[in-house]
Amino acid sequence: MSGGSHAGRPSSWLVVAIIFIGFSVGGVALVIGPAWWLFWVGAAIVVAGGVLGLAVGIFSDVVVDEPRVIPEIVDYSLLGKQGAQRRGGRLGETDDKPTRTDTQDTPHG
């Protein structure tokens, strides 16, 4: 893999914009009234955006990042200063040997 990216296709961003507009219309309708007819117009825009999202394959834009080094500092003082202890204590992970996580094998670190 050359590098992770979350850019997405223009069609997917258009769908996101349509859904956001529908959500905004519905939110404004609740604030100004509530104006229920405008709320349902916003809800219909959101549903139309969802259907359009399925049509353009918005879920195929998911990109898995490359494996990255994630140092996990687990102890903090009361004033927020990080200590030297890391996951696993004295015998576990150290600063010079951070754990390398692969999102294919361990998706949650």
Z-matrix of the N, CA and C atoms (Angstrom, degrees):
N
C 1 1.441
C 2 1.523 1 108.29
N 3 1.302 2 119.00 1 133.05
C 4 1.457 3 122.24 2 -175.96
C 5 1.520 4 112.44 3 -78.45
N 6 1.270 5 118.41 4 -31.32
C 7 1.465 6 121.69 5 -179.38
C 8 1.512 7 110.38 6 169.77
N 9 1.321 8 116.46 7 148.95
C 10 1.455 9 120.32 8 179.61
C 11 1.512 10 111.46 9 -79.02
N 12 1.313 11 116.14 10 149.31
C 13 1.456 12 120.84 11 178.89
C 14 1.519 13 108.62 12 -152.15
N 15 1.303 14 116.09 13 144.60
C 16 1.460 15 120.85 14 177.32
C 17 1.524 16 110.29 15 -120.46
N 18 1.322 17 115.94 16 28.33
C 19 1.454 18 119.74 17 -174.35
C 20 1.528 19 112.59 18 -66.30
N 21 1.300 20 119.55 19 -47.62
C 22 1.457 21 122.09 20 -178.78
C 23 1.516 22 112.03 21 78.69
N 24 1.311 23 115.36 22 161.66
C 25 1.466 24 121.42 23 179.08
C 26 1.520 25 110.13 24 -82.66
N 27 1.339 26 117.21 25 156.35
C 28 1.466 27 119.77 26 177.88
C 29 1.532 28 112.86 27 -59.33
N 30 1.332 29 117.63 28 -35.02
C 31 1.470 30 119.50 29 178.96
C 32 1.530 31 111.11 30 -64.60
N 33 1.322 32 116.41 31 -36.12
C 34 1.462 33 119.04 32 178.15
C 35 1.517 34 111.39 33 -68.80
N 36 1.332 35 116.82 34 -39.21
C 37 1.460 36 119.37 35 178.02
C 38 1.516 37 111.56 36 -67.80
N 39 1.315 38 117.61 37 -33.20
C 40 1.460 39 121.02 38 175.50
C 41 1.531 40 110.10 39 -62.81
N 42 1.321 41 116.76 40 -43.05
C 43 1.466 42 121.05 41 178.01
C 44 1.526 43 109.97 42 -62.15
N 45 1.323 44 116.82 43 -43.63
C 46 1.470 45 120.22 44 178.53
C 47 1.524 46 110.34 45 -60.80
N 48 1.324 47 117.22 46 -41.73
C 49 1.470 48 121.10 47 178.99
C 50 1.529 49 111.25 48 -63.51
N 51 1.335 50 117.15 49 -41.69
C 52 1.476 51 120.94 50 178.85
C 53 1.526 52 110.50 51 -62.51
N 54 1.335 53 116.31 52 -45.45
C 55 1.468 54 119.84 53 179.70
C 56 1.525 55 110.07 54 -64.27
N 57 1.330 56 117.15 55 -40.43
C 58 1.461 57 120.71 56 178.44
C 59 1.529 58 111.14 57 -63.09
N 60 1.313 59 117.39 58 -41.34
C 61 1.471 60 121.11 59 177.87
C 62 1.522 61 110.26 60 -62.58
N 63 1.328 62 117.42 61 -44.58
C 64 1.461 63 120.47 62 177.65
C 65 1.518 64 112.42 63 -61.19
N 66 1.340 65 116.05 64 -42.31
C 67 1.459 66 120.25 65 178.32
C 68 1.531 67 110.40 66 -63.58
N 69 1.331 68 115.97 67 -40.33
C 70 1.471 69 120.34 68 179.44
C 71 1.527 70 111.45 69 -66.19
N 72 1.321 71 117.23 70 -42.18
C 73 1.469 72 120.97 71 178.12
C 74 1.527 73 109.89 72 -60.75
N 75 1.319 74 117.09 73 -44.53
C 76 1.459 75 120.36 74 178.33
C 77 1.513 76 112.46 75 -64.02
N 78 1.343 77 117.03 76 -39.26
C 79 1.462 78 120.72 77 178.43
C 80 1.512 79 112.41 78 -65.92
N 81 1.315 80 116.43 79 -42.74
C 82 1.471 81 120.42 80 177.99
C 83 1.529 82 109.66 81 -64.04
N 84 1.313 83 116.90 82 -39.29
C 85 1.467 84 120.36 83 179.62
C 86 1.523 85 111.26 84 -61.30
N 87 1.316 86 117.61 85 -36.33
C 88 1.473 87 119.90 86 178.76
C 89 1.520 88 111.19 87 -72.99
N 90 1.316 89 116.91 88 -33.29
C 91 1.463 90 119.95 89 -177.83
C 92 1.528 91 111.89 90 -74.98
N 93 1.316 92 118.30 91 -38.63
C 94 1.468 93 120.09 92 -174.13
C 95 1.519 94 113.78 93 -84.53
N 96 1.308 95 118.85 94 -2.42
C 97 1.455 96 115.14 95 -173.83
C 98 1.506 97 115.60 96 -143.76
N 99 1.196 98 118.59 97 -86.61
C 100 1.462 99 130.10 98 8.38
C 101 1.529 100 112.42 99 -74.80
N 102 1.304 101 114.58 100 134.74
C 103 1.469 102 122.10 101 174.69
C 104 1.524 103 106.74 102 -96.97
N 105 1.327 104 115.08 103 94.37
C 106 1.465 105 119.23 104 -171.46
C 107 1.519 106 113.22 105 -65.34
N 108 1.308 107 117.68 106 -31.96
C 109 1.458 108 118.41 107 179.29
C 110 1.542 109 110.58 108 -65.17
N 111 1.344 110 116.60 109 -38.26
C 112 1.461 111 120.70 110 178.55
C 113 1.528 112 111.09 111 -72.31
N 114 1.330 113 116.32 112 -34.58
C 115 1.462 114 120.17 113 175.71
C 116 1.524 115 110.33 114 -59.97
N 117 1.332 116 116.77 115 -45.59
C 118 1.462 117 120.21 116 -178.65
C 119 1.531 118 111.71 117 -70.68
N 120 1.327 119 117.33 118 -27.97
C 121 1.471 120 119.59 119 172.31
C 122 1.528 121 109.20 120 -64.29
N 123 1.324 122 116.64 121 -44.77
C 124 1.465 123 120.56 122 177.01
C 125 1.517 124 112.19 123 -61.67
N 126 1.332 125 116.11 124 -41.42
C 127 1.471 126 119.89 125 178.01
C 128 1.524 127 110.77 126 -63.42
N 129 1.332 128 116.78 127 -38.82
C 130 1.470 129 120.17 128 178.34
C 131 1.530 130 111.07 129 -65.96
N 132 1.332 131 117.15 130 -36.48
C 133 1.472 132 120.70 131 177.02
C 134 1.527 133 109.96 132 -64.80
N 135 1.328 134 117.45 133 -41.10
C 136 1.463 135 121.28 134 177.98
C 137 1.530 136 110.22 135 -62.71
N 138 1.322 137 117.45 136 -45.38
C 139 1.470 138 120.96 137 179.46
C 140 1.526 139 110.20 138 -63.37
N 141 1.337 140 117.03 139 -43.18
C 142 1.473 141 119.84 140 178.12
C 143 1.525 142 110.66 141 -61.97
N 144 1.328 143 116.77 142 -39.41
C 145 1.461 144 120.25 143 176.40
C 146 1.515 145 112.11 144 -63.99
N 147 1.323 146 117.39 145 -38.01
C 148 1.465 147 120.76 146 176.98
C 149 1.513 148 112.49 147 -64.29
N 150 1.326 149 115.81 148 -43.28
C 151 1.471 150 119.85 149 177.75
C 152 1.528 151 110.00 150 -64.24
N 153 1.335 152 116.15 151 -41.92
C 154 1.457 153 120.17 152 177.77
C 155 1.534 154 110.71 153 -63.81
N 156 1.323 155 116.38 154 -37.51
C 157 1.464 156 120.71 155 177.08
C 158 1.520 157 112.28 156 -61.67
N 159 1.314 158 116.61 157 -41.37
C 160 1.467 159 119.39 158 176.46
C 161 1.525 160 110.91 159 -66.73
N 162 1.337 161 116.67 160 -35.23
C 163 1.461 162 120.28 161 -179.01
C 164 1.530 163 111.98 162 -68.11
N 165 1.336 164 117.65 163 -36.93
C 166 1.465 165 119.39 164 -178.84
C 167 1.524 166 112.50 165 -89.93
N 168 1.323 167 117.78 166 -2.51
C 169 1.466 168 121.07 167 178.43
C 170 1.512 169 112.78 168 71.71
N 171 1.333 170 115.59 169 50.60
C 172 1.466 171 120.05 170 -176.68
C 173 1.530 172 111.75 171 -62.85
N 174 1.320 173 118.30 172 -29.31
C 175 1.459 174 120.29 173 -177.74
C 176 1.522 175 112.53 174 -76.49
N 177 1.328 176 118.37 175 -9.38
C 178 1.459 177 120.27 176 176.96
C 179 1.519 178 111.51 177 -82.46
N 180 1.327 179 118.03 178 -1.64
C 181 1.458 180 121.73 179 178.12
C 182 1.521 181 113.17 180 -83.98
N 183 1.305 182 118.23 181 0.65
C 184 1.455 183 121.15 182 -177.96
C 185 1.520 184 109.22 183 -65.63
N 186 1.324 185 116.12 184 128.82
C 187 1.456 186 121.76 185 -179.98
C 188 1.517 187 107.69 186 -120.51
N 189 1.324 188 115.75 187 129.71
C 190 1.455 189 120.30 188 177.85
C 191 1.521 190 107.91 189 -91.72
N 192 1.318 191 116.78 190 127.48
C 193 1.458 192 121.25 191 179.49
C 194 1.517 193 111.04 192 -67.63
N 195 1.328 194 113.99 193 160.96
C 196 1.455 195 120.27 194 173.09
C 197 1.521 196 108.76 195 -67.74
N 198 1.334 197 117.43 196 157.53
C 199 1.470 198 118.92 197 173.85
C 200 1.525 199 109.94 198 -58.49
N 201 1.306 200 116.66 199 144.20
C 202 1.459 201 120.01 200 -179.32
C 203 1.508 202 110.04 201 -138.85
N 204 1.289 203 115.75 202 159.45
C 205 1.456 204 122.21 203 179.93
C 206 1.519 205 108.05 204 -87.16
N 207 1.328 206 115.71 205 123.77
C 208 1.454 207 120.68 206 -178.35
C 209 1.525 208 108.70 207 -121.36
N 210 1.318 209 118.42 208 99.63
C 211 1.458 210 118.77 209 176.54
C 212 1.518 211 109.60 210 -76.47
N 213 1.301 212 116.28 211 127.69
C 214 1.468 213 119.83 212 -177.98
C 215 1.516 214 109.81 213 -110.29
N 216 1.318 215 116.59 214 102.67
C 217 1.454 216 122.48 215 175.90
C 218 1.530 217 106.30 216 -86.00
N 219 1.329 218 116.50 217 125.18
C 220 1.456 219 118.50 218 -173.78
C 221 1.514 220 114.53 219 -108.36
N 222 1.315 221 118.48 220 -15.53
C 223 1.464 222 117.05 221 -179.69
C 224 1.518 223 110.39 222 -117.37
N 225 1.310 224 115.59 223 131.98
C 226 1.454 225 123.03 224 179.59
C 227 1.521 226 107.94 225 -126.66
N 228 1.313 227 115.70 226 145.13
C 229 1.447 228 118.46 227 175.44
C 230 1.528 229 108.57 228 -78.09
N 231 1.297 230 116.58 229 174.74
C 232 1.460 231 120.42 230 178.80
C 233 1.515 232 111.84 231 -65.17
N 234 1.324 233 117.92 232 -24.53
C 235 1.455 234 121.67 233 -178.65
C 236 1.525 235 112.32 234 -94.58
N 237 1.326 236 117.73 235 3.98
C 238 1.451 237 120.85 236 175.26
C 239 1.510 238 115.58 237 92.26
N 240 1.330 239 118.70 238 5.30
C 241 1.463 240 120.76 239 179.65
C 242 1.523 241 109.11 240 -81.30
N 243 1.336 242 116.13 241 133.40
C 244 1.457 243 120.38 242 -179.19
C 245 1.525 244 109.77 243 -78.02
N 246 1.329 245 114.53 244 141.80
C 247 1.452 246 119.86 245 176.18
C 248 1.514 247 111.21 246 -94.74
N 249 1.321 248 116.55 247 179.97
C 250 1.466 249 121.28 248 -178.54
C 251 1.525 250 111.83 249 -85.55
N 252 1.317 251 118.34 250 -16.70
C 253 1.458 252 120.77 251 -177.27
C 254 1.518 253 110.31 252 -71.33
N 255 1.323 254 115.59 253 137.92
C 256 1.446 255 120.78 254 -178.81
C 257 1.521 256 108.73 255 -126.47
N 258 1.329 257 116.01 256 -178.95
C 259 1.461 258 120.86 257 -179.49
C 260 1.522 259 109.83 258 -52.96
N 261 1.323 260 116.97 259 130.26
C 262 1.457 261 121.91 260 178.18
C 263 1.505 262 114.10 261 95.05
N 264 1.325 263 117.90 262 -2.09
C 265 1.459 264 120.33 263 178.07
C 266 1.522 265 112.35 264 72.72
N 267 1.330 266 116.70 265 -154.78
C 268 1.473 267 121.76 266 -176.23
C 269 1.524 268 112.30 267 -62.33
N 270 1.323 269 117.87 268 -32.53
C 271 1.459 270 121.53 269 -176.41
C 272 1.523 271 112.96 270 -93.07
N 273 1.313 272 117.27 271 -3.86
C 274 1.467 273 121.09 272 -176.56
C 275 1.512 274 112.50 273 -93.13
N 276 1.293 275 115.29 274 -142.77
C 277 1.461 276 123.04 275 -176.64
C 278 1.524 277 110.79 276 -65.53
N 279 1.331 278 116.36 277 139.56
C 280 1.460 279 121.15 278 177.87
C 281 1.517 280 109.21 279 -121.92
N 282 1.340 281 115.32 280 169.99
C 283 1.461 282 119.97 281 -178.36
C 284 1.516 283 113.12 282 -61.37
N 285 1.334 284 117.55 283 -34.47
C 286 1.458 285 119.54 284 -177.08
C 287 1.530 286 112.82 285 -84.27
N 288 1.332 287 117.94 286 -8.43
C 289 1.470 288 121.97 287 178.02
C 290 1.530 289 109.67 288 -133.54
N 291 1.348 290 118.47 289 70.55
C 292 1.473 291 119.19 290 179.89
C 293 1.521 292 111.74 291 -69.01
N 294 1.311 293 115.27 292 155.91
C 295 1.456 294 121.06 293 179.45
C 296 1.520 295 109.45 294 -74.82
N 297 1.331 296 116.51 295 131.02
C 298 1.458 297 121.29 296 176.78
C 299 1.520 298 106.78 297 -97.24
N 300 1.314 299 117.31 298 124.16
C 301 1.455 300 120.31 299 -178.06
C 302 1.519 301 109.94 300 -107.15
N 303 1.308 302 116.38 301 137.75
C 304 1.451 303 122.08 302 177.40
C 305 1.527 304 107.31 303 -111.77
N 306 1.334 305 117.18 304 120.37
C 307 1.451 306 120.54 305 -174.58
C 308 1.530 307 113.03 306 -66.90
N 309 1.323 308 118.05 307 -16.76
C 310 1.456 309 120.26 308 175.89
C 311 1.530 310 111.31 309 -76.70
N 312 1.338 311 116.22 310 -37.41
C 313 1.470 312 120.35 311 -178.44
C 314 1.514 313 112.57 312 -88.00
N 315 1.318 314 116.50 313 -43.06
C 316 1.464 315 121.12 314 -178.64
C 317 1.531 316 108.22 315 -130.77
N 318 1.327 317 118.86 316 85.62
C 319 1.462 318 120.91 317 -173.90
C 320 1.514 319 115.10 318 -64.77
N 321 1.323 320 118.35 319 -18.12
C 322 1.463 321 119.90 320 -177.92
C 323 1.512 322 111.48 321 -111.83
N 324 1.325 323 117.08 322 24.51
C 325 1.469 324 120.61 323 177.43
C 326 1.461 325 109.51 324 85.64
